Amino acid sequence: MKTILLCVLFVLRLTLPAQPHERPKFVNQINAVRINEKITIDAILNESVWQIPGCTQLIQEEPAQGAAPTQKSEVWLAYDEEAIYFAAKYYDKHPDSILARLVRRDFIWGDPSDGCVLYLDSYGDKRNGYFFYVSAAGAVADGLIENDVKQPNDLTWDAVWEGASRIDSEGWFIEMRIPFSQLRFKEGSPQMWGVNVERFISRNVETDMLAYTPHNESGFTSRFPELIGIDGIAPSERLEILPYVKARAEFTGKDPSDPFNHGEKYLPGTGLDIRAGLGHSLTLNGTLNPDFGQVEVDPAVVNLTDVESSFEEKRPFFTEGVTIFTFGMGGINSNSNLNWTSPNIFYSRRIGRQPQGELPDYDYADIPEGTHILGAAKITGKIFDGWRIGAIHAMTKREFAAIDLDNSQRDIEIEPLTYYGVIRAQKDYNNRKQGLGMFATFTNRFFKDNSLRNSINKNAFTYAMDGWTFLDEEGTYVLNAWGAISNVSGSTARMTELQRSSGHYFQRPDAGYLRVDSAAYSMTGYAGRLVLNKNRGAWFLNSALGFISPKFEINDLGFNSFSDLVNVHLITGYKWSEPAIFYRNAAIFAASFMNFDFGGSRTANGYYFEGDILFVNLYGASMSFVYSPESQNARRTRGGPLTLNPVSRSFDAVVYTDMRPWWVVTVNAAAKTGEDASSFSLSTILEIKAATTLTLQLGPGYSKDNLQAQWVTSYSDQTALKTYGRRYVFARLDQTIYSMNFRADWIISPKLSLQMYVQPLIASGKYNGFKALEAPKSYRYIRYGEMGSTLDMKPSGEKGGVLFVLDADGKGPAVSGEIENPDFNYLSLRGSAVLRWEYLPGSTLYLVWTQSRLNEEPTEGFNFRNSINTLFSENPDNIFMLKLSYWL
């Protein structure tokens, strides 16, 4: 394998240019002109300030780095007491070839149109800043840049500003007006900002900039030219108020037998968002009685594992400007994770989560879908000597479910009044060569119903630190580290349940270093990771050692799949950044990884290979292969003994086309083989730009899994001496999943859009070949119905239901177990349509329609036609909402 890798590297090395471009000399300063005239943001550029000569010193970043641009550009910056202004003339010899398509706001990286980005480092720290984007069609985007890197950016931050563009016979032109109230900067005069300008020419796939990061080097914001001339301004006492009113109607189909379902429900509401300046460098965002009904629905998933599913945060309050809460990423420009499930110290979806309390027996129930947020506040900015800080405080209300049992109704508390707190601080030292950060989260619950104390933690606390240091003056090698301590407390019953839960499995009978402490009132754990990364150069190197102790628990306000893990990996590779005859860039990587538990058992092992290439026609491909030797599995038995992971092999390939034409295709294929499982999946994304304002996206997906040892259940049997007095039952699972993601974006204007998302999902699973683990640390099983064991069926209490009766020795002394038929057929359709109109700057009207359909009746296996017919004959739940906000 080593010989093959070296041969590949040698062949690709031959394609490298013999003489790379010399490092270009960037412009050092740009002057901003103070004005007294009124500027109309219309991209006509007839104001006198735009008649003086502008800056024309843009240089190609791509494809010919350091070369002169193929088209001339001229840019200006000006300011008055209230705002900074930007204008540009982007000349084009062939204006009919300018690509101009309207896309939704903040869709900058998926938009192939000709466009312009203005970057501002208004605080002058050479590390963070803002960007403002306007395309040739007038589409806009804004966001934050962090950690001295160009991408990824934070696109969730939204400011109130103006931008316009216009195409004519000379090219296309742009104007922006950005109020100082939307920016944070230091007091004093003169101001020392950083600035950068980026122009994208679609047909040439050309990027021109004032300053850029040369290939195989690092640093972006720190390279910005100085913006001089801004004087006599001061940070404003910002105060923005955004009240809203809403009307919500739910139509769920009346059920005469259900006392809580009258078929319709009408819910008016009102709330308030606030943004205020605290001094010159801090911003307060507050929300009272927030409503996020305009947010796109989460996709449906089928999860047969013991690991909780996580979902992307989409709620504006929790997404806007929260990059300060990024943890453990400082200093490094690559954070590879090979079989490492990195704990997320702050997972904002916990705030407003689905109520956690358990209900007693009932015939009917009315259960809240989520916990209502009474209010939340967020503070971000800088204090003292350059410390960046962030804090979030939120309170969720006490929630109740109404239940009906034998025509008797009562309310049951299922979530207590809860406070959530997050505090983050970070500072750079020695010209950003070192950094140090602190992170803390708090969860405090106030119980009224004491029965909840046995199912929910009373308090939770996490304290963490992270930092980095460069190991050389050139900034090539950087060492990044973080560590965290967690503590949760509650009743002894709750702590016992937590120790036995899927995140910990302290009851594992062959893990002598673990034990369930039934007298414990709290649990304290720790986690950390050390990463060495090579930030510069064509050769790539990344190595990491991470650990999560068995008692580490952060799921009250964070997210962690499971504890008891030690992970180590080493990755190396080579990146070809300079274009050659048949490619624009390429890379090849090789890696090895291993996982252990704290008892020393090797729970994962693998060798990873990957190759990526972007061709000159902008088609691209990525392929990877993983070979996993035998290892031990600490989770297959769900708290039972170790089992063997047989050898497996997996392959993944992604192919995509040029994103500029009216159609774009991405295809992803994956396959896995081994004694434990064989699987295949194929997904495609087809994007059709039906018009300059209409984009359609189809994303069909298909997967087929044959799992030889899918978990079913366990039951007590004292004759099972080898497996510690329990039978751990598995089965072969044949699972088929088909899904389709459909999106339509009709961008009528930059301020008016209609977006639709629909996802049908069909998942079918058939279980057969029931068997029980024969011995720990093995992949041997007792197959029910063979060698003296029995497998019988009998009707269950439910109509048409089946019970399987399992006995390991037939008429012998072994205890039999019973399980319900685990076969499933899950049919789901979820969709939403959102009309958004920004009728005034910062003021928005939403019209939202959400529909869902669900059917979970078992069938005889996967049948696409029958499933589709069943799904569309199911009575839907429809929710309509009107929401009006007004920006003051």
Secondary structure, 3 states (H helix, E strand, C coil): CHHHHHHHHHHHHCCCCCCCCCCCCCCCEEECEECCCCCCCCCCCCCHHHHCCCECCCEEEECCCCCCCCCCEEEEEEECCCEEEEEEEEECCCHHHCCCCCCCCCCHHHCCCCEEEEEEECCCCCCCEEEEEEECCCCEEEEEECCCCCCCCECCCCCCCEEEEEEECCEEEEEEEEEHHHCCCCCCCCCCEEEEEEEEEHHHCEEEECCCCCCCCCCCHHHCCEEECCCCCCCCCCEEEEEEEEEEEEECCCCCCCCCCCCEEEEEEEEEEEEEEECCCEEEEEEECCCCCCCCCCCCCCCCCCCCCCCCCCCHHHHCCCHHHCCCCCCCCCCCCCCCCCCECCCHHHCCCCCCCCCCCCCEEECCCCCCEEEEEEEEEEECCCEEEEEEEEEECCEEEEEEECCEEEEEEEECEEEEEEEEEEEEECCCCEEEEEEEEEEEEECCCHHHHHCCCCEEEEEEEEEEEECCCCCCEEEEEEEEEEEEECCHHHHHHHHCCCCCCCCCCCCCCCCCCCCCCEEEEEEEEEEEEECCCCEEEEEEEEEECCCCCCCCCCECCCCCEEEEEEEEEEEECCCCCCEEEEEEEEEEEEEECCCCCEEEEEEEEEEEEEECCCCEEEEEEEEECCEEECCCCCCCCCEEECCEEEEEEEEECCCCCCEEEEEEEEEEEECCEEEEEEEEEEEEEEECCEEEEEEEEEEEEEEEEEEEEEEECCCCCCCCCEEEEEEEEEEEEEEEEEEEEEEEECCEEEEEEEEEEEEEEEEEEEEEECCCCCCCEEECCCCCCEEEEEECCCCCCEEEEEECCCCCCCCCEEEECCCEEEEEEEEEEEEEEEEECCEEEEEEEEEEEEECCCCCCCCHHHHHHHHHHCCCEEEEEEEEECCC
